[in-house]
Amino acid sequence: MSETTRLAADASSGDPATGLRAVRALRDLADRLEDLQVGNARNKGWSWHEIAVCLGVTRQAVHKKHARRAAGQGGD
């Protein structure tokens, strides 16, 4: 069983400690994937608005969260 599959199963555990640890790990994974894909989109010339639409947030929210990292990579 892959780590992600195990985490998904653990997230629905009846044991709150197991479930909450899995939720935290999945949140961390989702954050890392978001960082990766926002960087990918910016490197391909996407606007903050286009990224925000895909993420279901405002342009301001996605810019505030990712602009500093993107600027360090030449993406802003």
C-alpha positions in Angstrom: 0.0 0.0 0.0 1.4 3.4 -0.9 2.0 6.1 1.7 -0.8 8.2 0.3 -3.2 5.4 0.3 -2.3 4.5 3.9 -2.8 8.1 4.9 -6.2 8.3 3.2 -7.3 5.1 5.1 -5.9 6.4 8.4 -7.7 9.7 7.9 -11.0 7.8 8.3 -9.8 5.9 11.3 -12.0 5.6 14.4 -9.0 6.4 16.5 -8.8 10.3 16.7 -5.0 10.3 17.1 -4.5 8.2 14.0 -7.1 10.2 12.0 -5.7 13.6 13.0 -2.1 12.7 12.3 -3.2 11.5 8.9 -5.1 14.7 8.2 -2.0 16.7 9.2 0.2 14.6 6.9 -2.3 14.9 4.0 -2.5 18.7 4.5 1.3 19.0 4.4 1.3 16.9 1.2 -1.4 19.0 -0.4 0.5 22.2 0.5 3.7 20.8 -1.1 1.8 19.8 -4.2 0.1 23.3 -4.4 3.5 25.0 -4.2 4.9 22.7 -6.9 2.0 23.3 -9.3 1.7 27.0 -8.7 5.4 27.3 -9.5 4.8 25.1 -12.6 2.0 27.4 -13.7 4.0 30.6 -13.1 6.9 29.1 -15.1 4.5 28.5 -18.0 3.3 32.1 -17.9 0.0 31.7 -16.1 -1.4 34.7 -14.4 -2.2 34.8 -10.7 -5.9 35.1 -11.7 -5.7 31.9 -13.8 -4.1 30.0 -10.9 -6.6 31.4 -8.4 -9.6 30.2 -10.6 -8.2 26.7 -10.7 -7.6 26.7 -6.9 -11.0 28.2 -6.1 -9.5 31.2 -4.3 -9.1 34.9 -5.0 -6.1 36.2 -7.0 -5.1 38.1 -3.9 -5.1 35.0 -1.7 -2.9 33.0 -4.1 -0.6 35.9 -4.7 -0.1 36.5 -1.0 0.6 32.8 -0.3 2.9 32.2 -3.2 4.4 35.4 -4.5 7.5 35.5 -2.3 8.6 32.0 -3.4 7.7 32.7 -7.0 9.8 35.9 -6.9 12.8 34.0 -5.6 12.5 31.7 -8.7 12.1 34.6 -11.1 8.3 34.0 -11.4 7.1 37.4 -10.3 
